[in-house]
Amino acid sequence: MYFPGWTAIEHDEHFKAIFSRHISKHGIKMKAGMVIQRKLLEMIYTIYKTGAPYDKDYHKQYEGEMKEEIVNI
């Protein structure tokens, strides 16, 4: 999962933002890379168990729903 994690950081804006956030918090690149690797493993497991296709923009849809809930509260 080492190389897929670093590739995700390099090519996906969502993972790059998570990586940057963890580096600013801890200052350790390897630790931030492990966070991305864990997120990839969780995503792979979820896709496997549910059988749902991968949706690159899923997190954007979820963020939109959360903003609507906050406004409604």
C-alpha atoms as an extended CHARMM CRD file, in Angstrom:
* protein
*
        73  EXT
         1         1  MET       CA              0.0000000000        0.0000000000        0.0000000000  PROA      1               0.0000000000
         2         2  TYR       CA              3.0490000000        2.2750000000        0.1300000000  PROA      2               0.0000000000
         3         3  PHE       CA              3.2220000000        3.1470000000       -3.5650000000  PROA      3               0.0000000000
         4         4  PRO       CA             -0.5540000000        3.3740000000       -4.1370000000  PROA      4               0.0000000000
         5         5  GLY       CA             -0.7330000000        5.7760000000       -1.2060000000  PROA      5               0.0000000000
         6         6  TRP       CA              1.9390000000        8.0900000000       -2.5590000000  PROA      6               0.0000000000
         7         7  THR       CA              0.4120000000        7.9200000000       -6.0370000000  PROA      7               0.0000000000
         8         8  ALA       CA             -2.9770000000        8.9110000000       -4.6040000000  PROA      8               0.0000000000
         9         9  ILE       CA             -1.3440000000       11.8630000000       -2.8320000000  PROA      9               0.0000000000
        10        10  GLU       CA              0.3240000000       12.9600000000       -6.0440000000  PROA      10              0.0000000000
        11        11  HSD       CA             -2.6930000000       12.6770000000       -8.3680000000  PROA      11              0.0000000000
        12        12  ASP       CA             -5.8680000000       13.1380000000       -6.2760000000  PROA      12              0.0000000000
        13        13  GLU       CA             -6.7020000000       16.5420000000       -4.7960000000  PROA      13              0.0000000000
        14        14  HSD       CA             -8.7720000000       15.0450000000       -1.9690000000  PROA      14              0.0000000000
        15        15  PHE       CA             -5.9080000000       12.8530000000       -0.7260000000  PROA      15              0.0000000000
        16        16  LYS       CA             -3.4350000000       15.6790000000       -1.2530000000  PROA      16              0.0000000000
        17        17  ALA       CA             -5.5020000000       17.9400000000        1.0290000000  PROA      17              0.0000000000
        18        18  ILE       CA             -5.6760000000       15.2590000000        3.7310000000  PROA      18              0.0000000000
        19        19  PHE       CA             -1.9250000000       14.6980000000        3.4390000000  PROA      19              0.0000000000
        20        20  SER       CA             -1.1960000000       18.4340000000        3.7680000000  PROA      20              0.0000000000
        21        21  ARG       CA             -3.4890000000       18.7390000000        6.7740000000  PROA      21              0.0000000000
        22        22  HSD       CA             -1.7040000000       15.9140000000        8.5890000000  PROA      22              0.0000000000
        23        23  ILE       CA              1.7510000000       17.2590000000        7.7600000000  PROA      23              0.0000000000
        24        24  SER       CA              0.8170000000       20.6540000000        9.1580000000  PROA      24              0.0000000000
        25        25  LYS       CA             -0.4900000000       18.9620000000       12.3150000000  PROA      25              0.0000000000
        26        26  HSD       CA              2.3630000000       16.5010000000       12.9590000000  PROA      26              0.0000000000
        27        27  GLY       CA              5.2100000000       17.4620000000       10.6170000000  PROA      27              0.0000000000
        28        28  ILE       CA              5.9960000000       13.8290000000        9.7550000000  PROA      28              0.0000000000
        29        29  LYS       CA              5.5040000000       12.8820000000        6.1010000000  PROA      29              0.0000000000
        30        30  MET       CA              5.6330000000        9.1400000000        6.6970000000  PROA      30              0.0000000000
        31        31  LYS       CA              2.8890000000        9.3640000000        9.3180000000  PROA      31              0.0000000000
        32        32  ALA       CA              0.7130000000       11.3990000000        6.9410000000  PROA      32              0.0000000000
        33        33  GLY       CA              1.4020000000        8.8390000000        4.2030000000  PROA      33              0.0000000000
        34        34  MET       CA              0.1790000000        6.0660000000        6.5020000000  PROA      34              0.0000000000
        35        35  VAL       CA             -3.0790000000        7.9810000000        7.0040000000  PROA      35              0.0000000000
        36        36  ILE       CA             -3.6230000000        7.9550000000        3.2350000000  PROA      36              0.0000000000
        37        37  GLN       CA             -2.7630000000        4.2550000000        3.0200000000  PROA      37              0.0000000000
        38        38  ARG       CA             -5.3290000000        3.4720000000        5.7130000000  PROA      38              0.0000000000
        39        39  LYS       CA             -7.9810000000        5.5360000000        3.9140000000  PROA      39              0.0000000000
        40        40  LEU       CA             -7.2720000000        3.6210000000        0.6910000000  PROA      40              0.0000000000
        41        41  LEU       CA             -7.5780000000        0.2780000000        2.4940000000  PROA      41              0.0000000000
        42        42  GLU       CA            -10.8580000000        1.3240000000        4.0950000000  PROA      42              0.0000000000
        43        43  MET       CA            -12.1700000000        2.4590000000        0.7160000000  PROA      43              0.0000000000
        44        44  ILE       CA            -11.1310000000       -0.8060000000       -0.9650000000  PROA      44              0.0000000000
        45        45  TYR       CA            -12.7630000000       -2.8650000000        1.7830000000  PROA      45              0.0000000000
        46        46  THR       CA            -15.9920000000       -0.8580000000        1.6200000000  PROA      46              0.0000000000
        47        47  ILE       CA            -16.1930000000       -1.1640000000       -2.1580000000  PROA      47              0.0000000000
        48        48  TYR       CA            -15.5460000000       -4.9030000000       -1.8810000000  PROA      48              0.0000000000
        49        49  LYS       CA            -18.1730000000       -5.4870000000        0.8100000000  PROA      49              0.0000000000
        50        50  THR       CA            -20.9210000000       -3.3280000000       -0.7140000000  PROA      50              0.0000000000
        51        51  GLY       CA            -20.2300000000       -4.1060000000       -4.3490000000  PROA      51              0.0000000000
        52        52  ALA       CA            -20.7710000000       -0.4300000000       -5.1790000000  PROA      52              0.0000000000
        53        53  PRO       CA            -18.7480000000        1.0880000000       -8.0120000000  PROA      53              0.0000000000
        54        54  TYR       CA            -16.0050000000        3.5900000000       -7.1660000000  PROA      54              0.0000000000
        55        55  ASP       CA            -17.1930000000        7.1990000000       -7.3480000000  PROA      55              0.0000000000
        56        56  LYS       CA            -14.3480000000        9.7090000000       -7.3530000000  PROA      56              0.0000000000
        57        57  ASP       CA            -16.6540000000       12.5850000000       -6.3580000000  PROA      57              0.0000000000
        58        58  TYR       CA            -18.3850000000       10.7750000000       -3.4760000000  PROA      58              0.0000000000
        59        59  HSD       CA            -16.7510000000       12.9500000000       -0.8230000000  PROA      59              0.0000000000
        60        60  LYS       CA            -17.9990000000       16.1030000000       -2.5890000000  PROA      60              0.0000000000
        61        61  GLN       CA            -21.5890000000       14.8150000000       -2.4620000000  PROA      61              0.0000000000
        62        62  TYR       CA            -21.2090000000       13.9740000000        1.2100000000  PROA      62              0.0000000000
        63        63  GLU       CA            -19.7860000000       17.4310000000        2.0080000000  PROA      63              0.0000000000
        64        64  GLY       CA            -22.7710000000       19.0300000000        0.2610000000  PROA      64              0.0000000000
        65        65  GLU       CA            -25.2090000000       17.0020000000        2.3670000000  PROA      65              0.0000000000
        66        66  MET       CA            -23.3780000000       17.9700000000        5.5600000000  PROA      66              0.0000000000
        67        67  LYS       CA            -23.5430000000       21.6890000000        4.6700000000  PROA      67              0.0000000000
        68        68  GLU       CA            -27.2980000000       21.3970000000        4.0660000000  PROA      68              0.0000000000
        69        69  GLU       CA            -27.7870000000       19.7170000000        7.4680000000  PROA      69              0.0000000000
        70        70  ILE       CA            -25.8080000000       22.4500000000        9.2170000000  PROA      70              0.0000000000
        71        71  VAL       CA            -27.9010000000       25.1620000000        7.5610000000  PROA      71              0.0000000000
        72        72  ASN       CA            -31.1270000000       23.3970000000        8.5450000000  PROA      72              0.0000000000
        73        73  ILE       CA            -30.1460000000       23.1370000000       12.2150000000  PROA      73              0.0000000000
